[in-house]
């Protein structure tokens, strides 16, 4: 799976800064793209998927899907909880001493 991530910043004439994030990857013959644009109060997310699935062979139909939604969190950034040291050893089963 080949994955590309891009972050672009643009300074507008009024002095404000516009930030957008995009991520593209290919899986099973389908091209996927997720673009996130920061706006006042949240993020606008556009997801697209297109192509013909490899696992369906010649009978497979071409897919072209798009959806757009608004969220308060950037779905392309890692959550701070995942980076915390407390979760670093979360995969180890700790014995119950009580």
Helices and strands as residue ranges (DSSP letters): E 3-11, E 17-27, E 30-39, E 42-52, G 54-59, E 62-71, H 80-83, G 85-87
